[in-house]
Amino acid sequence: PAHEHRPGAPVNTQYVYDTKFKQNAFGSLLGEYSAIFGPEDGQRLAVGDSGPLDEASLVEHREVT
């Protein structure tokens, strides 16, 4: 999709900022939504509301929390 970072494309500061913001939003929303909607639906809603993250970002977030 158009929102994904293309392999080999240079990473600029806006991409780095956006990725970090999306990771933080996902982490905040995941806890809240999981408590309200359960773990599976909470994760789906958090991903939808925080914006698209690549798989590496989700893995990094899970390792940090």
Contacts in CASP RR format, 6 or more apart in sequence:
PFRMAT RR
TARGET T0000
AUTHOR 0000-0000-0000
METHOD contacts of the structure
MODEL  1
PAHEHRPGAPVNTQYVYDTKFKQNAFGSLLGEYSAIFGPEDGQRLAVGDS
GPLDEASLVEHREVT
1 52 0 8 1.000
3 52 0 8 1.000
4 52 0 8 1.000
4 54 0 8 1.000
5 11 0 8 1.000
5 15 0 8 1.000
5 54 0 8 1.000
19 53 0 8 1.000
19 57 0 8 1.000
22 50 0 8 1.000
22 51 0 8 1.000
22 52 0 8 1.000
22 53 0 8 1.000
22 57 0 8 1.000
23 50 0 8 1.000
23 53 0 8 1.000
23 57 0 8 1.000
23 60 0 8 1.000
23 61 0 8 1.000
25 49 0 8 1.000
25 50 0 8 1.000
25 51 0 8 1.000
26 46 0 8 1.000
26 47 0 8 1.000
26 50 0 8 1.000
26 51 0 8 1.000
26 53 0 8 1.000
26 58 0 8 1.000
26 61 0 8 1.000
27 46 0 8 1.000
27 50 0 8 1.000
27 61 0 8 1.000
27 65 0 8 1.000
29 45 0 8 1.000
29 46 0 8 1.000
29 49 0 8 1.000
29 50 0 8 1.000
30 42 0 8 1.000
30 43 0 8 1.000
30 46 0 8 1.000
31 42 0 8 1.000
31 46 0 8 1.000
33 41 0 8 1.000
33 42 0 8 1.000
33 43 0 8 1.000
33 45 0 8 1.000
33 46 0 8 1.000
33 49 0 8 1.000
34 42 0 8 1.000
34 43 0 8 1.000
34 46 0 8 1.000
36 42 0 8 1.000
37 45 0 8 1.000
47 53 0 8 1.000
53 61 0 8 1.000
END
